[in-house]
Amino acid sequence: MKKIVLSALAISTITLSGCATVADMAGADTTTLNMTATQGFNQTLTEARANGTLDTSSATYRRINTVFNNLRPYADQMNQTGVQFNWQLAVLKNDQVNAYVAPGGKVVFYTGIVNKLNLTDAEIAAIMGHEMVHALEEHAKQKIGAQALTSLALNVGLGYAGVGEAGTAAAQLGSQIGIGLPYSRNLESRADQGGLLLMARAGYNPQAAISLWQKMSAYDGGKEGLAFLSTHPSNSARTEAMRKNLSQAQALYNQSKKK
């Protein structure tokens, strides 16, 4: 049994350091992922146009689009993927409090997140920066690699142990909580911190990232849930983490105001 634990620990170490390489080996290289994401994004646009949910003219759209365009040049400066991004934005008329990004810089914003939370432009920039950093650091690609390595760990470990169905289920849950979810939370935290710096470089006060998550917490009714069973850090945990990097972001913001 000790041998299996050591094997899992070794593989979890690889997960944190070599997920992008594993994804490349699995055929999920940067160019392929970006191309696939573009196809999916175009389909989203087509469907939204057809059902009348694509927003291209409202005041909410104009605010989101302005923030998007203001952040783009600074996001391009941060791009270390070796592939130029074709940044694109879709604003959807939808009450969901949500936004997401696909590989290669395809950002989708729902009007609900702006309207229901009554966001300022700087708070929109905090979300936009967060999503852009997900794309810039290729977190989708890293998660693909992490999932591949987790599967490998399970197959090797369970094959060695010869466990039954109950043992398999327990091991799968353990790998998700022990490797999968913490890894996802780590990516979210990286996007928080990178987004904080990105919005500051673009001239948006990083203090707004704190007020954003205070609004999110209020919208959630103050419920934190069980952080260890979530792909995202709790609202309070991510706010506290951002406060630690606020002075660096504030310095960048102050510098941007002098230009």
N, C-alpha and C positions, 0 to 999 in steps of 0.2 A: 504494500500500500504506500509506503514512503516513496518508492520509486516513481509511482504515478504522480504524487504531489510535486516532486522535483521536476518531472517532465512538464507539468502544467505551468509551473513557475517559469521555467525556461522559455516556454512558448509564449507566455504572457509578456515576457521581456521583449521578445522579437516583435510582438504585436505593437508595442509602443514605438519601436524604432524602425521597423521595416515594412509597414503596412502598404505604403505607396508602391514599393518594389514588388511586393506580392501581388498587388492589383495589376501591375504591368504584366507580370508573368501569367496572370489569369485572363489577359486580353482586355482589361479595363484600363488601357493607357489613356493619357490626357486627351489626345486627338480624338480617339474613339468615343470617350465619354462626352466630350464637348459636342461632337457631331450628333450623338444620340439625344443629348439634352436639347439641341437646337430643333431637332425634329419634333420632340415632345412639346417644346415651347410653341412652335408654329401651329401644332394641332390645337393647343390651348387657345391661341389667338383665333383660329378658324372657328372653333366651337363657340367662343365668347362673342364673336361678331354675329354668328348665326342666331344665338339666343338673346342678343341684345344686352349682354352683361359686360362688354368691353367698354370701359370708360376712357374717353379721349378728350373730353372737353369740360368736365365739371371743375369747380373751384378746388375740390379735393384732389382731382387728378393733376391739376396745374401745380399745386403745392408739392405733391409727391415727385412729379417729374422735374421740378426745379431743383429739389434736393438731390435727386438722382444725377442730374447733369453736373451739379456742383461737386459731387464726390468722385465722379468718374475719372478726371485727370489724376487725382491723387491715388485712386485705386490702381490705375495703370502704372504709376510709379512704383507701386508695391508688388507688381506682378513678377514673380520669379519662377513661373511655371515653364518658361521657354516658349510659350504659345500665346500669341496676341489674342486678347478677348474681344469679342464683338458684343459689348454690353447692350442689353435690351431690357426694356421695362414693360410689363403689362399691369394695368390697374383694372381690377375687376369689381363690378358693383355687387358686393356681397357683404352681408352683415357679420360674417365671421371675423373674429379678432385674430388675424393671421397674416403672415407674409412668409415667403420662402424664396430660395434661390436654387437654380440648377447649374451644373457644371458649365464653365465657359462664360458665366456672367448673365444668366437669364433670370431676372428678378420679377417676382409676382407679388403684388401688394393688393390686399383686399381693402375696400373703402371702409369697412367696418372697424378696422383697427385704428384708423384715424378719427372717424366720427364718434365711435362709442367711447373712446378714451379721451376725446377732445385734445388731441396731440398738438403741441407746438411744432414749428418747423424743425427746431433743434431735436425734439424727441423723435420726429420722423427720421432725422439724420442718424440718430442712435440705432434705430432699427435697420436702416439702409446700410450703415457701416457694418453692423453685425452680419447681415446677409452677404455683403460683398466679401468680407473676410472669409466666410465659409467657402466661397468660390475660389478666392485667391490662394488659400491654403489647401485647396482640393480635399476638403473634408469628406465629400462623398466618396472619393477614390480611396481615402484612408480607411473609411468604414468598410468598404468592400474587402480590402486587404485584411482588416481585423476580423471580419466574419469568416473569411477563408481560413485564417490561422486558428480561430476558435473551433471551427469544424475539424481541423486537423488535430487539434489537441484532444477533442472528444473521441475521435476515431482511434487515435493511438492509445489513449488512456483506457477507454472502455474495452478495446480489443485485448489489451494486456491483462485487464482485470477479469474479463469474462463475466461481467455483471449481467443481471436480468433486466426486465423492462422497468421495474421500479427503480433500480439503480441507475438506469439510463436516464429516466426522467429527472431524478435528483441531480445527476451530473450535469444535465443540460441547463437546469435552473441555476445550478452553481456557477456554470461558465458564463451565463447571462449576467448574473449579479456580480460575479467576481471579475469578469473581463469586459463583457459587452457594454453594460450600462455605465460603469465608471468611465470607460473609454469614450462613450458618447457624451457624457457630462464634461469630460476634459475638452472635447472639441467645442462644446458650447461655451465653456469658459474662455477658451482661446479666441473665439469669435467675439465674445464680449469685450475682452481686453484690446484686441486688434481694432475692433469697431470704434472703441473709445478714442483711440489715437487717430484713426482715420477721420472721424467727424471733426476732431479738434484741428487737424491740419487743413481741413476744408473751411474752417472759420465758424464752426458751430460749437457753442459752449458745452463742454463735456459734462457739466453739472446736470444737463438735461437727461443723461443716461440714468442718473439716480432717480430723478423725478419720474421718468418713464416707468421704471420698475416699481416705484411706489404706486403709480396708477394701476399697473398690472396687478399688483398685490391686492389693491382695493377692489378691483374688478373681480378677482378670484374670491373675494369675500374673506381675505386674510388667510385662506387655507394654504398650508405649506405641503401637506401630503407627506409621504415617506420618500425622502430624497434618495435613499439607496435603491428604491424601486422605480426611479424615474430616469428618463434619458436626459432630462434637463436638471441643472442645479435648482434648488429652491430659490424663490424670489429674494429672500433675505440673504442667502449665501452668495448669490451673484452680485447683489448690491454691495455687500461687505467687501467682496473681492475687487469690485470696481473702485471703491473708495481708496483702496491701497495704491491704485495706479492713477488716481485723480490728479495728483500734483504734476506728474509727468505730462499728462494730457492737457492740463491747464496751462503749462508752459508753452506747449505747441500752439494752443489756442491764442494765447497772448502774442506769440510771435506772428501768427497769421494776421492778426489785427494791425500789425505794424507795416504790412506790405502795401 
